[in-house]
Structure formats: C-alpha cells, structure tokens
Amino acid sequence: MGRFDGKVAVITGASRGIGLAVAQRLVDDGAKVVITARKEPALTEAVQALGEDRAAFVAGSADDESHQDETIATAVERFGGLDFLVNNTGINPVYGPVKDMDTGAANKIMGVNVLGALAWASKAHTAGLAERNGAIVNIASVAGIRPAPGIGMYGTSKAAVIHLTEELAVEFGPGVRVNAVAPAVVKTKFATALYEGREDEVIQPYPLKRLGAPEDIAGPVAFLLSQDAAWMTGQTVVIDGGVTLSGGV
C-alpha cells in the first residue's frame, strides 16, 4: 500500500526535469497522475515510463485556459477526481538586467509563472480539492527570496508565487493546504545556462558541494502533499544545498 493510493494529481510542466521527477515519486507512492507540457512526443515518452495505467497527459500551453480546463477534466474523467496540484511550469525566456527587460517578455513571464499558477489553482479548487482534503504545491525558487542578477524578472515572478501561496493558503483553508518549495540550481535542461561548462565553479558556495537533482525536489514536494504535512499551509520550503546560507542564489 502506498501513501497516495487512491489519490490523483495534476502536475504541470512534467515531461522532464523536476515535474517528471515529482510525477514519478507520486506514482511510486500509489498516485495516478495527469501531466502537462507543450510537446506531445515528450509527454508520450514520459507516460510510457510512468505507466499508462497510472498516468495520462494533456499537451498544451500552461497559460491557455482551454488547456487548463481539459487537463482538470481529464483527471476527473480518467481517474475519478483530483486531490493534488503541483504548479511546476515556469519560463525564463530572457537573461539580463530587469531595467533592460522587454515589456512583452516581462508580461509573458508574469503571465505564465504567476497568473498561470493562480488559474490552475482556482480551477483545481473548483474541481473539488476541498471535498477531497486536497493540497497544492507551487514550485518557486530561491531567486524569489533574494536578488538574482541576470534572472531578476524570473525571480520577481517567483517572489509573487511565494506570496500567492500565502494568499491561497488563507483563502482555500481549511479544506485545501497550499505550500511551495524554493529550489536553488537544479540540473535540468531549463537551468543549463546557469551551470553548463562551469559546474565546479558554480557549486563552490554550496555547503553540500553539488547542484540539485530533480529527485531532491520530488521528495519534499511529496512530503508537502502528504498527511505528514497535515498542519502545514502557506509555507515555502527552501531546498538549496545550503547555498543561501553563504549568500549565494
């Protein structure tokens, strides 16, 4: 018996990286999952790895309302309901100072990372999370806790996600718990530009002397969704190998 037997989760941005690791952890613990991303071939491969009897996918853009509706409906119709939401989708299409940020790019970052997370949470709540004693975990970032030169608008969006987590925790209680995790650099395709070719240099401020792996994030996310965290809501758990202790991001 797994601790998530009978539970159903939607995980956004889960064809690879942190999202896929979370999906795998939840499936290993007994859950059924619906995963999303933009590209169908990667999703097909991910579902095959997770097990087609325990996983399904819906391809689309995370900030598209019809995609959100279709995904929630798939969870309810295919697996019988919805207990968990993991808001993992995040974008950072530009690198550079916030003062030079193109307004269109800034709007896109905030739209996907913040307003998208809000829309997914609202739709999941409407789908019956409270009736099933559900939980939401938002994937934030240590860049949302302190300045992160070069990815400042991304960090600004993640700071908003952290505050959104707190607001939703108040509004969705007592039936739904809402928490977040704030990772430092995790070795995924999304974060490649932050460490590729200079990993030995990048890890120096980390007391644990390594970057994160997707599985390092999946475990704490599973904990926050579980009844082991039944009296936790509105919290952001930093998962950073200790780097913020030494002033790094």
GINOR-V382037 format. One line per field, one symbol per residue. phi: phi as a letter, one per 40 degrees, with the letter a starting at -180 (. if undefined). psi: psi as a letter, one per 40 degrees, with the letter a starting at -180 (. if undefined). burial: I if it has 24 or more other C-alpha atoms within 12 Angstrom, else O. A space follows every 10 residues. Layout:
phi: ???
psi: ???
burial: ???
//
This chain:
phi: .ccbdgcbbb bcgbcagccc ccdcccccch cbbbbbacbc dccdcccccc hccbaabbci cccccccdcc ccccccccbg iabbbbcbca bacbbicccb ccccccccdc cccbcccccc ccccccchdc cbfcabbccc acccbadbdg bccdcccccc cccddcccdc cccccbcbba bbcccbcbcd cdccadgacd cccdccdcfa ccbdcccccc ccdcccccbc bbagbbccba ggcccbgcb
psi: hiefheihih hiffeiaddd ddddddddee iiihiiidhd dddddddddd heeeiiihii hdehdddddd ddddddddee ahdihhgdhi igeihaidde hhdddddddd dddddddddd ddddddefdd defaihhhhb ieeediighd fddddddddd dddddddddd deiedhihii igiahhgidd edeeehefdd ddedehdefi iiiddddddd dddddiedfd fhieihhhge eededeei.
burial: OOOIOOIIII IIIIIIIIII IIIIIIIIII IIIIIIIIOO OOIIOIIOOI OOOIIIIIII IIIOOOIIII IIIIIIOIIO IIIIIIIIII IIIOIOOOOO OOOOOIIIII IIIIIIIIII IIIIIIIIII OIIIIIIIII IIIIIIIIOO IIIIIIIIII IIIIIIOIIO OIIOIIIIII IIIIIIIIOI IOOIOOOOOO OIIOIIOOOI IIIIIIIIII IIIIIIOOIO OIIIIIIIII IIIIOOOII
//
